[in-house]
Amino acid sequence: MDDTDRRLLDIIQSDYPVTHRPYAEVGRQLGIGEDEALERVRALKGSGVIRRMGASFSSRHLGWHSTLCAARVPKDRLDDFVAAVNAHDGVTHNYLRDHEINVWFTYIGPGREAVRSALAEIEAATGIEVLYLPATKLFKIKVDFKMNDNGDE
């Protein structure tokens, strides 16, 4: 990555332009053309530096419900359980932990009942209890990974 790539990453993390031609605007900010800006994003995605691009919405403000979930899954059933969980569009994260409660995932849906219903489907399909762990207090931390080399925050 060069300095232009680093500056590009700073822009698209938090200040992605909401415009008809976002890469023209990113390019303008970087002093490069629209095609080069888009090609740099594609190259960074292709190399794995950019894993995913998408908007972040406040699910709560949209009336949706999200929850942390966990399960005790025998090692010989992990693949099947994870496949059953990941088959649901509402799963946003899924992690394996070295612990008795070894699978942790987050689920989001259009309401509490929809989420509870989906978790019941996972339980019925796998025979494994899913712990439903909704937040009692929300802490949201914004994380940007500043890419400049000069130590500025």
C-alpha positions in Angstrom: 0.0 0.0 0.0 1.2 3.5 -0.7 0.2 6.8 0.9 -2.7 7.3 -1.6 -4.1 3.9 -0.6 -3.9 4.8 3.1 -5.6 8.1 2.5 -8.3 6.3 0.5 -8.9 3.9 3.3 -9.3 6.8 5.8 -11.9 8.4 3.5 -14.0 5.4 2.8 -14.1 4.2 6.5 -16.0 7.1 7.8 -16.5 9.8 5.2 -17.7 7.7 2.2 -19.3 10.3 -0.1 -23.1 9.7 -0.5 -23.3 10.9 -4.1 -24.2 9.6 -7.5 -20.4 9.1 -8.3 -18.7 8.5 -5.0 -15.4 7.4 -6.6 -15.2 10.6 -8.5 -15.4 12.5 -5.2 -12.9 10.2 -3.5 -10.6 10.7 -6.4 -11.0 14.5 -6.2 -10.1 14.4 -2.5 -7.0 12.3 -3.4 -6.0 14.2 -6.5 -6.5 11.2 -8.7 -9.2 10.2 -11.3 -12.4 8.4 -10.6 -11.2 5.2 -12.5 -8.0 5.1 -10.4 -9.9 5.5 -7.2 -12.2 2.7 -8.0 -9.4 0.4 -9.2 -7.5 1.0 -6.0 -10.6 0.0 -4.0 -10.9 -3.1 -6.1 -7.2 -4.0 -5.6 -7.5 -3.5 -1.9 -10.6 -5.7 -1.8 -8.9 -8.3 -3.9 -5.8 -8.4 -1.7 -8.0 -8.8 1.4 -7.1 -5.4 2.9 -10.8 -4.5 2.5 -12.9 -7.3 3.7 -16.3 -5.8 3.4 -17.9 -2.5 2.3 -21.4 -1.6 3.4 -23.4 0.9 5.4 -23.9 0.7 9.1 -27.4 1.4 10.4 -28.8 1.8 13.8 -31.0 -1.3 14.0 -32.7 0.0 17.1 -33.7 3.2 15.4 -35.1 1.2 12.5 -37.2 -0.8 15.0 -35.2 -4.0 14.6 -33.9 -6.2 17.4 -30.4 -7.7 17.7 -29.0 -10.0 20.3 -25.9 -11.9 21.3 -26.4 -15.7 21.2 -24.2 -18.6 22.4 -24.3 -22.3 22.4 -22.5 -25.4 23.8 -21.8 -27.4 20.7 -20.0 -30.8 20.8 -16.9 -30.7 18.6 -18.2 -33.4 16.3 -21.3 -31.3 15.6 -19.6 -27.9 15.1 -19.7 -27.9 11.3 -23.4 -28.8 11.1 -24.4 -26.3 13.8 -22.4 -23.4 12.3 -23.9 -24.2 8.8 -27.4 -24.1 10.3 -26.6 -20.7 12.0 -24.9 -19.2 9.0 -27.9 -20.2 6.8 -29.8 -17.3 8.4 -29.5 -13.9 6.9 -29.9 -12.3 10.3 -26.5 -13.6 11.5 -24.0 -10.8 11.5 -21.0 -12.4 13.3 -20.2 -16.0 14.3 -17.2 -16.9 16.4 -15.7 -20.1 17.8 -14.3 -19.8 21.3 -12.1 -22.2 23.3 -14.6 -22.5 26.1 -17.5 -24.8 27.3 -19.8 -22.3 25.6 -17.9 -22.4 22.3 -20.1 -20.8 19.6 -21.1 -17.1 19.9 -23.0 -15.2 17.2 -25.1 -12.1 16.8 -28.5 -12.2 15.3 -30.6 -9.3 14.0 -34.2 -9.3 12.8 -37.3 -7.1 12.3 -38.4 -7.5 15.9 -37.9 -9.5 19.1 -40.4 -12.2 18.1 -38.8 -12.7 14.6 -35.4 -13.2 16.3 -36.8 -15.6 18.9 -38.5 -17.5 16.1 -35.3 -17.8 14.1 -33.4 -19.0 17.1 -36.1 -21.6 17.8 -35.6 -22.8 14.2 -31.9 -23.2 14.8 -32.6 -25.2 17.9 -35.1 -27.4 16.2 -32.8 -28.0 13.2 -29.8 -28.8 15.4 -31.1 -30.1 18.7 -28.8 -27.6 20.4 -30.0 -25.0 22.9 -29.2 -21.4 21.8 -28.7 -19.0 24.7 -30.5 -15.7 24.0 -28.5 -12.8 25.5 -30.1 -9.5 24.6 -28.2 -6.4 25.8 -29.5 -4.7 28.9 -27.4 -1.6 28.1 -26.0 -0.7 24.7 -22.4 0.5 24.3 -21.5 1.3 20.7 -17.9 2.1 20.0 -17.0 3.6 16.7 -13.7 2.1 15.4 -11.7 3.7 12.6 -8.3 2.4 11.7 -6.3 5.5 10.8 -3.9 4.6 8.1 -1.5 7.6 8.2 2.1 7.0 9.3 2.7 10.2 11.2 1.1 9.2 14.5 -1.8 11.6 14.3 -5.1 10.5 15.7 
